[in-house]
Amino acid sequence: MTNPSKSSPSPVHAEISGAYERALERSKESGSSCCGPGPASGNAAKLVDYGGDAAGLPEQAVRSSFGCGNPLAFADVQPGEVVADLGSGAGLDLLIASDKVGESGRVIGVDMTDAMLAEAQKNIERAGATNIELRKGTIEALPLDDASVDWVISNCVINLSPDKEAVFAEIARVLKPGGRVSVSDIVAEQLPAELREHAAVRSACIGGAISEAEYISGLQGAGLVDVEVTERMVYDEQQLLSVVALDDAQLEGLGEDFVRAAATATAGKVWSARFRAQRA
Ligand SMILES: C[S@@+](CC[C@H](N)C(=O)[O-])C[C@H]1O[C@@H](n2cnc3c(N)ncnc32)[C@H](O)[C@@H]1O
């Protein structure tokens, strides 16, 4: 059962949802993204190594991707399995999972932002996928039954949560025994407090990031086993500048000097990591 005390979205949720509605609009206009590094006018999903996984999928789904990794890379998802994507956004990872589980499987996308759910629905229709279901909700109180999914995936979302302990507990709750986790996310070491406090830096997937060690102990603390990091991409100064793309940052009220100083201060201390884990 979902913890009822977690089911009301907080002001942080509203702020993040608003930021992603605006980011989605900007991605449609210019192809820019605000999560995951890419060239200033670029697109995180092109920088992220999707290999052949995104081949043939609707261009709009790729353009509106805000991920920082490919959680399904090397994941042994089998036909007939059930995959839940936490913070599914415009749906690129849903479509990749849909191919892997096939007609006998099911993919469930959970997101709290109406505009993202609407965009994902369009991309599902464009791709002609019939095994994907979208559910509105927060990742701290997942709209999923206990022990109901074989895989939990997520791409650059848990860092945004104001209550990561609740998210890790929810992951453990919804997984079937033996079910697996494959999550790509941004982690950060020793972030200056002024960065943590900035709403735009938080929405850019950096301000709320915890360290890799905290992530691992969070997953273990929820009872998950075989927790490991299978990939890391450490961001340099240029990549960090593109994560908090200057245009977007100015729109959000951060000055160029602030963003440049922040990129210098955090270079080498922020990276995208892929976490694997399992429910015993
Ligand atoms: C950085 S985007 C990533 C989207 C998608 N996973 C991708 O790779 O393109 C973050 C997404 O997570 C959603 N999100 C953020 N925090 C959430 C929360 N606490 N509960 C549910 N959805 C959340 C946002 O609405 C947004 O669609």
Ligand as a Chemical Component Dictionary entry (heavy atoms), coordinates in Angstrom:
data_LIG
# 
_chem_comp.id                   LIG 
_chem_comp.type                 NON-POLYMER 
_chem_comp.pdbx_formal_charge   0 
_chem_comp.three_letter_code    LIG 
# 
loop_
_chem_comp_atom.comp_id 
_chem_comp_atom.atom_id 
_chem_comp_atom.alt_atom_id 
_chem_comp_atom.type_symbol 
_chem_comp_atom.charge 
_chem_comp_atom.model_Cartn_x 
_chem_comp_atom.model_Cartn_y 
_chem_comp_atom.model_Cartn_z 
_chem_comp_atom.pdbx_ordinal 
LIG C1  C1  C 0  14.482 15.325 -16.046 1  
LIG S1  S1  S 1  12.889 14.872 -16.565 2  
LIG C2  C2  C 0  13.199 13.204 -17.118 3  
LIG C3  C3  C 0  12.089 12.660 -17.977 4  
LIG C4  C4  C 0  12.348 11.292 -18.585 5  
LIG N1  N1  N 0  12.680 10.313 -17.577 6  
LIG C5  C5  C 0  13.421 11.366 -19.628 7  
LIG O1  O1  O 0  14.435 10.646 -19.514 8  
LIG O2  O2  O -1 13.259 12.134 -20.578 9  
LIG C6  C6  C 0  12.024 14.661 -15.033 10 
LIG C7  C7  C 0  10.605 14.148 -15.163 11 
LIG O3  O3  O 0  10.215 13.642 -13.913 12 
LIG C8  C8  C 0  8.975  14.187 -13.530 13 
LIG N2  N2  N 0  9.056  14.304 -12.062 14 
LIG C9  C9  C 0  9.946  15.017 -11.340 15 
LIG N3  N3  N 0  9.759  14.821 -10.028 16 
LIG C10 C10 C 0  8.724  13.952 -9.913  17 
LIG C11 C11 C 0  8.048  13.365 -8.796  18 
LIG N4  N4  N 0  8.426  13.634 -7.556  19 
LIG N5  N5  N 0  7.017  12.530 -9.049  20 
LIG C12 C12 C 0  6.626  12.255 -10.331 21 
LIG N6  N6  N 0  7.227  12.791 -11.414 22 
LIG C13 C13 C 0  8.263  13.620 -11.213 23 
LIG C14 C14 C 0  8.873  15.519 -14.258 24 
LIG O4  O4  O 0  7.535  15.861 -14.449 25 
LIG C15 C15 C 0  9.597  15.205 -15.554 26 
LIG O5  O5  O 0  8.731  14.668 -16.518 27 
# 
loop_
_chem_comp_bond.comp_id 
_chem_comp_bond.atom_id_1 
_chem_comp_bond.atom_id_2 
_chem_comp_bond.value_order 
_chem_comp_bond.pdbx_ordinal 
LIG C1  S1  SING 1  
LIG S1  C2  SING 2  
LIG S1  C6  SING 3  
LIG C2  C3  SING 4  
LIG C3  C4  SING 5  
LIG C4  N1  SING 6  
LIG C4  C5  SING 7  
LIG C5  O1  DOUB 8  
LIG C5  O2  SING 9  
LIG C6  C7  SING 10 
LIG C7  O3  SING 11 
LIG C7  C15 SING 12 
LIG O3  C8  SING 13 
LIG C8  N2  SING 14 
LIG C8  C14 SING 15 
LIG N2  C9  SING 16 
LIG N2  C13 SING 17 
LIG C9  N3  DOUB 18 
LIG N3  C10 SING 19 
LIG C10 C11 SING 20 
LIG C10 C13 DOUB 21 
LIG C11 N4  SING 22 
LIG C11 N5  DOUB 23 
LIG N5  C12 SING 24 
LIG C12 N6  DOUB 25 
LIG N6  C13 SING 26 
LIG C14 O4  SING 27 
LIG C14 C15 SING 28 
LIG C15 O5  SING 29 
# 
